[in-house]
Amino acid sequence: MDSSDVKALLLGLLGTFLTLQAYNQTYMDTTYCMLLGFVVLLVAWGVKEGVIPL
């Protein structure tokens, strides 16, 4: 696995975690948590495709 693949995988897991936690937490609005998770997933996709160097 390439270094960018590992970084993208970790970012994808973080985005998935944030998205799934939207319904199990109370410190952040559900919509904001879902949006944040989606943005992190998009960044992970950008890292994987080489659009965003990290």
PyMOL Python script that loads the backbone (N, CA, C, O; Angstrom):
from pymol import cmd

cmd.read_pdbstr("""\
ATOM      1  N   MET A   1       0.834  -1.190   0.000  1.00  0.00           N
ATOM      2  CA  MET A   1       0.000   0.000   0.000  1.00  0.00           C
ATOM      3  C   MET A   1       0.874   1.247   0.000  1.00  0.00           C
ATOM      4  O   MET A   1       1.888   1.329   0.693  1.00  0.00           O
ATOM      5  N   ASP A   2       0.449   2.196  -0.789  1.00  0.00           N
ATOM      6  CA  ASP A   2       1.151   3.467  -0.878  1.00  0.00           C
ATOM      7  C   ASP A   2       0.831   4.329   0.344  1.00  0.00           C
ATOM      8  O   ASP A   2      -0.185   4.126   1.008  1.00  0.00           O
ATOM      9  N   SER A   3       1.698   5.282   0.629  1.00  0.00           N
ATOM     10  CA  SER A   3       1.503   6.170   1.773  1.00  0.00           C
ATOM     11  C   SER A   3       0.196   6.965   1.656  1.00  0.00           C
ATOM     12  O   SER A   3      -0.517   7.139   2.645  1.00  0.00           O
ATOM     13  N   SER A   4      -0.116   7.445   0.451  1.00  0.00           N
ATOM     14  CA  SER A   4      -1.348   8.221   0.275  1.00  0.00           C
ATOM     15  C   SER A   4      -2.575   7.322   0.435  1.00  0.00           C
ATOM     16  O   SER A   4      -3.629   7.788   0.868  1.00  0.00           O
ATOM     17  N   ASP A   5      -2.445   6.034   0.089  1.00  0.00           N
ATOM     18  CA  ASP A   5      -3.557   5.101   0.274  1.00  0.00           C
ATOM     19  C   ASP A   5      -3.871   4.907   1.753  1.00  0.00           C
ATOM     20  O   ASP A   5      -5.036   4.854   2.149  1.00  0.00           O
ATOM     21  N   VAL A   6      -2.834   4.804   2.554  1.00  0.00           N
ATOM     22  CA  VAL A   6      -3.028   4.626   3.996  1.00  0.00           C
ATOM     23  C   VAL A   6      -3.643   5.879   4.610  1.00  0.00           C
ATOM     24  O   VAL A   6      -4.545   5.789   5.443  1.00  0.00           O
ATOM     25  N   LYS A   7      -3.158   7.038   4.200  1.00  0.00           N
ATOM     26  CA  LYS A   7      -3.714   8.299   4.707  1.00  0.00           C
ATOM     27  C   LYS A   7      -5.182   8.440   4.307  1.00  0.00           C
ATOM     28  O   LYS A   7      -6.012   8.859   5.114  1.00  0.00           O
ATOM     29  N   ALA A   8      -5.498   8.091   3.063  1.00  0.00           N
ATOM     30  CA  ALA A   8      -6.884   8.173   2.597  1.00  0.00           C
ATOM     31  C   ALA A   8      -7.765   7.192   3.358  1.00  0.00           C
ATOM     32  O   ALA A   8      -8.906   7.509   3.695  1.00  0.00           O
ATOM     33  N   LEU A   9      -7.240   6.005   3.627  1.00  0.00           N
ATOM     34  CA  LEU A   9      -8.009   5.019   4.389  1.00  0.00           C
ATOM     35  C   LEU A   9      -8.303   5.524   5.797  1.00  0.00           C
ATOM     36  O   LEU A   9      -9.426   5.394   6.284  1.00  0.00           O
ATOM     37  N   LEU A  10      -7.299   6.100   6.448  1.00  0.00           N
ATOM     38  CA  LEU A  10      -7.505   6.616   7.803  1.00  0.00           C
ATOM     39  C   LEU A  10      -8.487   7.785   7.806  1.00  0.00           C
ATOM     40  O   LEU A  10      -9.340   7.880   8.689  1.00  0.00           O
ATOM     41  N   LEU A  11      -8.368   8.669   6.823  1.00  0.00           N
ATOM     42  CA  LEU A  11      -9.321   9.777   6.734  1.00  0.00           C
ATOM     43  C   LEU A  11     -10.733   9.265   6.443  1.00  0.00           C
ATOM     44  O   LEU A  11     -11.708   9.791   6.979  1.00  0.00           O
ATOM     45  N   GLY A  12     -10.843   8.253   5.606  1.00  0.00           N
ATOM     46  CA  GLY A  12     -12.148   7.668   5.317  1.00  0.00           C
ATOM     47  C   GLY A  12     -12.772   7.040   6.544  1.00  0.00           C
ATOM     48  O   GLY A  12     -13.973   7.175   6.777  1.00  0.00           O
ATOM     49  N   LEU A  13     -11.956   6.351   7.329  1.00  0.00           N
ATOM     50  CA  LEU A  13     -12.470   5.770   8.571  1.00  0.00           C
ATOM     51  C   LEU A  13     -12.911   6.852   9.548  1.00  0.00           C
ATOM     52  O   LEU A  13     -13.922   6.698  10.233  1.00  0.00           O
ATOM     53  N   LEU A  14     -12.155   7.946   9.614  1.00  0.00           N
ATOM     54  CA  LEU A  14     -12.534   9.064  10.483  1.00  0.00           C
ATOM     55  C   LEU A  14     -13.859   9.675  10.020  1.00  0.00           C
ATOM     56  O   LEU A  14     -14.734   9.955  10.840  1.00  0.00           O
ATOM     57  N   GLY A  15     -14.006   9.881   8.716  1.00  0.00           N
ATOM     58  CA  GLY A  15     -15.257  10.426   8.187  1.00  0.00           C
ATOM     59  C   GLY A  15     -16.438   9.514   8.447  1.00  0.00           C
ATOM     60  O   GLY A  15     -17.527   9.977   8.787  1.00  0.00           O
ATOM     61  N   THR A  16     -16.222   8.216   8.286  1.00  0.00           N
ATOM     62  CA  THR A  16     -17.285   7.252   8.566  1.00  0.00           C
ATOM     63  C   THR A  16     -17.664   7.280  10.036  1.00  0.00           C
ATOM     64  O   THR A  16     -18.846   7.242  10.376  1.00  0.00           O
ATOM     65  N   PHE A  17     -16.672   7.345  10.904  1.00  0.00           N
ATOM     66  CA  PHE A  17     -16.925   7.410  12.339  1.00  0.00           C
ATOM     67  C   PHE A  17     -17.736   8.655  12.687  1.00  0.00           C
ATOM     68  O   PHE A  17     -18.699   8.575  13.449  1.00  0.00           O
ATOM     69  N   LEU A  18     -17.352   9.807  12.131  1.00  0.00           N
ATOM     70  CA  LEU A  18     -18.081  11.053  12.426  1.00  0.00           C
ATOM     71  C   LEU A  18     -19.520  10.973  11.925  1.00  0.00           C
ATOM     72  O   LEU A  18     -20.445  11.424  12.600  1.00  0.00           O
ATOM     73  N   THR A  19     -19.700  10.399  10.745  1.00  0.00           N
ATOM     74  CA  THR A  19     -21.047  10.294  10.185  1.00  0.00           C
ATOM     75  C   THR A  19     -21.919   9.376  11.031  1.00  0.00           C
ATOM     76  O   THR A  19     -23.076   9.697  11.302  1.00  0.00           O
ATOM     77  N   LEU A  20     -21.375   8.242  11.448  1.00  0.00           N
ATOM     78  CA  LEU A  20     -22.153   7.304  12.244  1.00  0.00           C
ATOM     79  C   LEU A  20     -22.403   7.808  13.667  1.00  0.00           C
ATOM     80  O   LEU A  20     -23.397   7.429  14.287  1.00  0.00           O
ATOM     81  N   GLN A  21     -21.528   8.643  14.184  1.00  0.00           N
ATOM     82  CA  GLN A  21     -21.702   9.173  15.534  1.00  0.00           C
ATOM     83  C   GLN A  21     -22.739  10.281  15.598  1.00  0.00           C
ATOM     84  O   GLN A  21     -23.086  10.735  16.688  1.00  0.00           O
ATOM     85  N   ALA A  22     -23.237  10.722  14.458  1.00  0.00           N
ATOM     86  CA  ALA A  22     -24.197  11.838  14.437  1.00  0.00           C
ATOM     87  C   ALA A  22     -25.438  11.531  15.264  1.00  0.00           C
ATOM     88  O   ALA A  22     -26.055  12.448  15.806  1.00  0.00           O
ATOM     89  N   TYR A  23     -25.809  10.286  15.369  1.00  0.00           N
ATOM     90  CA  TYR A  23     -27.039   9.931  16.080  1.00  0.00           C
ATOM     91  C   TYR A  23     -26.779   9.444  17.502  1.00  0.00           C
ATOM     92  O   TYR A  23     -27.722   9.140  18.231  1.00  0.00           O
ATOM     93  N   ASN A  24     -25.516   9.367  17.902  1.00  0.00           N
ATOM     94  CA  ASN A  24     -25.192   8.824  19.223  1.00  0.00           C
ATOM     95  C   ASN A  24     -24.573   9.840  20.165  1.00  0.00           C
ATOM     96  O   ASN A  24     -24.131   9.468  21.251  1.00  0.00           O
ATOM     97  N   GLN A  25     -24.525  11.098  19.792  1.00  0.00           N
ATOM     98  CA  GLN A  25     -23.863  12.080  20.641  1.00  0.00           C
ATOM     99  C   GLN A  25     -24.763  13.300  20.831  1.00  0.00           C
ATOM    100  O   GLN A  25     -25.745  13.487  20.112  1.00  0.00           O
ATOM    101  N   THR A  26     -24.408  14.114  21.804  1.00  0.00           N
ATOM    102  CA  THR A  26     -25.229  15.284  22.115  1.00  0.00           C
ATOM    103  C   THR A  26     -24.450  16.588  22.078  1.00  0.00           C
ATOM    104  O   THR A  26     -25.053  17.650  22.226  1.00  0.00           O
ATOM    105  N   TYR A  27     -23.146  16.556  21.888  1.00  0.00           N
ATOM    106  CA  TYR A  27     -22.343  17.773  21.947  1.00  0.00           C
ATOM    107  C   TYR A  27     -22.295  18.522  20.613  1.00  0.00           C
ATOM    108  O   TYR A  27     -21.764  19.631  20.555  1.00  0.00           O
ATOM    109  N   MET A  28     -22.832  17.943  19.548  1.00  0.00           N
ATOM    110  CA  MET A  28     -22.823  18.576  18.239  1.00  0.00           C
ATOM    111  C   MET A  28     -24.170  18.311  17.553  1.00  0.00           C
ATOM    112  O   MET A  28     -24.757  17.242  17.719  1.00  0.00           O
ATOM    113  N   ASP A  29     -24.642  19.272  16.799  1.00  0.00           N
ATOM    114  CA  ASP A  29     -25.895  19.114  16.067  1.00  0.00           C
ATOM    115  C   ASP A  29     -25.765  17.963  15.063  1.00  0.00           C
ATOM    116  O   ASP A  29     -24.710  17.795  14.451  1.00  0.00           O
ATOM    117  N   THR A  30     -26.814  17.184  14.894  1.00  0.00           N
ATOM    118  CA  THR A  30     -26.786  16.018  14.007  1.00  0.00           C
ATOM    119  C   THR A  30     -26.443  16.401  12.575  1.00  0.00           C
ATOM    120  O   THR A  30     -25.637  15.732  11.929  1.00  0.00           O
ATOM    121  N   THR A  31     -27.044  17.462  12.079  1.00  0.00           N
ATOM    122  CA  THR A  31     -26.785  17.899  10.707  1.00  0.00           C
ATOM    123  C   THR A  31     -25.335  18.311  10.530  1.00  0.00           C
ATOM    124  O   THR A  31     -24.708  17.969   9.527  1.00  0.00           O
ATOM    125  N   TYR A  32     -24.799  19.044  11.496  1.00  0.00           N
ATOM    126  CA  TYR A  32     -23.402  19.487  11.430  1.00  0.00           C
ATOM    127  C   TYR A  32     -22.452  18.296  11.471  1.00  0.00           C
ATOM    128  O   TYR A  32     -21.445  18.284  10.762  1.00  0.00           O
ATOM    129  N   CYS A  33     -22.754  17.313  12.278  1.00  0.00           N
ATOM    130  CA  CYS A  33     -21.909  16.129  12.388  1.00  0.00           C
ATOM    131  C   CYS A  33     -21.924  15.337  11.087  1.00  0.00           C
ATOM    132  O   CYS A  33     -20.880  14.862  10.639  1.00  0.00           O
ATOM    133  N   MET A  34     -23.095  15.192  10.477  1.00  0.00           N
ATOM    134  CA  MET A  34     -23.197  14.490   9.195  1.00  0.00           C
ATOM    135  C   MET A  34     -22.428  15.244   8.110  1.00  0.00           C
ATOM    136  O   MET A  34     -21.728  14.629   7.306  1.00  0.00           O
ATOM    137  N   LEU A  35     -22.556  16.564   8.084  1.00  0.00           N
ATOM    138  CA  LEU A  35     -21.853  17.374   7.100  1.00  0.00           C
ATOM    139  C   LEU A  35     -20.344  17.279   7.294  1.00  0.00           C
ATOM    140  O   LEU A  35     -19.601  17.167   6.319  1.00  0.00           O
ATOM    141  N   LEU A  36     -19.893  17.321   8.527  1.00  0.00           N
ATOM    142  CA  LEU A  36     -18.467  17.215   8.815  1.00  0.00           C
ATOM    143  C   LEU A  36     -17.922  15.858   8.371  1.00  0.00           C
ATOM    144  O   LEU A  36     -16.841  15.784   7.786  1.00  0.00           O
ATOM    145  N   GLY A  37     -18.656  14.803   8.644  1.00  0.00           N
ATOM    146  CA  GLY A  37     -18.246  13.476   8.201  1.00  0.00           C
ATOM    147  C   GLY A  37     -18.168  13.380   6.692  1.00  0.00           C
ATOM    148  O   GLY A  37     -17.246  12.763   6.159  1.00  0.00           O
ATOM    149  N   PHE A  38     -19.130  13.985   5.986  1.00  0.00           N
ATOM    150  CA  PHE A  38     -19.135  13.976   4.529  1.00  0.00           C
ATOM    151  C   PHE A  38     -17.946  14.749   3.967  1.00  0.00           C
ATOM    152  O   PHE A  38     -17.326  14.318   2.995  1.00  0.00           O
ATOM    153  N   VAL A  39     -17.628  15.884   4.573  1.00  0.00           N
ATOM    154  CA  VAL A  39     -16.488  16.683   4.117  1.00  0.00           C
ATOM    155  C   VAL A  39     -15.185  15.909   4.324  1.00  0.00           C
ATOM    156  O   VAL A  39     -14.308  15.930   3.460  1.00  0.00           O
ATOM    157  N   VAL A  40     -15.055  15.233   5.456  1.00  0.00           N
ATOM    158  CA  VAL A  40     -13.854  14.436   5.704  1.00  0.00           C
ATOM    159  C   VAL A  40     -13.758  13.302   4.687  1.00  0.00           C
ATOM    160  O   VAL A  40     -12.664  12.993   4.214  1.00  0.00           O
ATOM    161  N   LEU A  41     -14.877  12.680   4.345  1.00  0.00           N
ATOM    162  CA  LEU A  41     -14.863  11.633   3.315  1.00  0.00           C
ATOM    163  C   LEU A  41     -14.456  12.197   1.958  1.00  0.00           C
ATOM    164  O   LEU A  41     -13.734  11.533   1.214  1.00  0.00           O
ATOM    165  N   LEU A  42     -14.898  13.397   1.622  1.00  0.00           N
ATOM    166  CA  LEU A  42     -14.492  14.018   0.370  1.00  0.00           C
ATOM    167  C   LEU A  42     -12.997  14.332   0.357  1.00  0.00           C
ATOM    168  O   LEU A  42     -12.338  14.170  -0.670  1.00  0.00           O
ATOM    169  N   VAL A  43     -12.468  14.776   1.478  1.00  0.00           N
ATOM    170  CA  VAL A  43     -11.031  15.030   1.574  1.00  0.00           C
ATOM    171  C   VAL A  43     -10.257  13.724   1.420  1.00  0.00           C
ATOM    172  O   VAL A  43      -9.220  13.693   0.757  1.00  0.00           O
ATOM    173  N   ALA A  44     -10.748  12.656   2.023  1.00  0.00           N
ATOM    174  CA  ALA A  44     -10.101  11.348   1.877  1.00  0.00           C
ATOM    175  C   ALA A  44     -10.098  10.910   0.421  1.00  0.00           C
ATOM    176  O   ALA A  44      -9.104  10.367  -0.061  1.00  0.00           O
ATOM    177  N   TRP A  45     -11.193  11.138  -0.280  1.00  0.00           N
ATOM    178  CA  TRP A  45     -11.250  10.805  -1.698  1.00  0.00           C
ATOM    179  C   TRP A  45     -10.239  11.636  -2.490  1.00  0.00           C
ATOM    180  O   TRP A  45      -9.569  11.118  -3.382  1.00  0.00           O
ATOM    181  N   GLY A  46     -10.133  12.912  -2.165  1.00  0.00           N
ATOM    182  CA  GLY A  46      -9.170  13.774  -2.837  1.00  0.00           C
ATOM    183  C   GLY A  46      -7.734  13.345  -2.594  1.00  0.00           C
ATOM    184  O   GLY A  46      -6.903  13.421  -3.499  1.00  0.00           O
ATOM    185  N   VAL A  47      -7.432  12.895  -1.381  1.00  0.00           N
ATOM    186  CA  VAL A  47      -6.097  12.392  -1.076  1.00  0.00           C
ATOM    187  C   VAL A  47      -5.829  11.110  -1.858  1.00  0.00           C
ATOM    188  O   VAL A  47      -4.740  10.930  -2.402  1.00  0.00           O
ATOM    189  N   LYS A  48      -6.810  10.227  -1.915  1.00  0.00           N
ATOM    190  CA  LYS A  48      -6.657   8.961  -2.629  1.00  0.00           C
ATOM    191  C   LYS A  48      -6.407   9.183  -4.114  1.00  0.00           C
ATOM    192  O   LYS A  48      -5.589   8.488  -4.717  1.00  0.00           O
ATOM    193  N   GLU A  49      -7.107  10.148  -4.707  1.00  0.00           N
ATOM    194  CA  GLU A  49      -6.970  10.412  -6.136  1.00  0.00           C
ATOM    195  C   GLU A  49      -5.762  11.299  -6.456  1.00  0.00           C
ATOM    196  O   GLU A  49      -5.426  11.473  -7.627  1.00  0.00           O
ATOM    197  N   GLY A  50      -5.111  11.857  -5.442  1.00  0.00           N
ATOM    198  CA  GLY A  50      -3.942  12.689  -5.665  1.00  0.00           C
ATOM    199  C   GLY A  50      -4.257  14.141  -5.914  1.00  0.00           C
ATOM    200  O   GLY A  50      -3.367  14.917  -6.260  1.00  0.00           O
ATOM    201  N   VAL A  51      -5.511  14.528  -5.744  1.00  0.00           N
ATOM    202  CA  VAL A  51      -5.902  15.931  -5.947  1.00  0.00           C
ATOM    203  C   VAL A  51      -5.407  16.788  -4.785  1.00  0.00           C
ATOM    204  O   VAL A  51      -4.984  17.927  -4.984  1.00  0.00           O
ATOM    205  N   ILE A  52      -5.460  16.241  -3.580  1.00  0.00           N
ATOM    206  CA  ILE A  52      -5.036  16.949  -2.368  1.00  0.00           C
ATOM    207  C   ILE A  52      -3.768  16.272  -1.845  1.00  0.00           C
ATOM    208  O   ILE A  52      -3.833  15.158  -1.327  1.00  0.00           O
ATOM    209  N   PRO A  53      -2.629  16.928  -1.975  1.00  0.00           N
ATOM    210  CA  PRO A  53      -1.402  16.322  -1.430  1.00  0.00           C
ATOM    211  C   PRO A  53      -1.380  16.470   0.093  1.00  0.00           C
ATOM    212  O   PRO A  53      -1.609  17.556   0.627  1.00  0.00           O
ATOM    213  N   LEU A  54      -1.108  15.384   0.767  1.00  0.00           N
ATOM    214  CA  LEU A  54      -1.118  15.414   2.235  1.00  0.00           C
ATOM    215  C   LEU A  54       0.104  14.709   2.756  1.00  0.00           C
ATOM    216  O   LEU A  54       0.294  14.618   3.969  1.00  0.00           O
TER     217      LEU A  54
END
""", "prot")
cmd.dss("prot")
cmd.show_as("cartoon", "prot")
cmd.util.cbc("prot")
cmd.orient("prot")
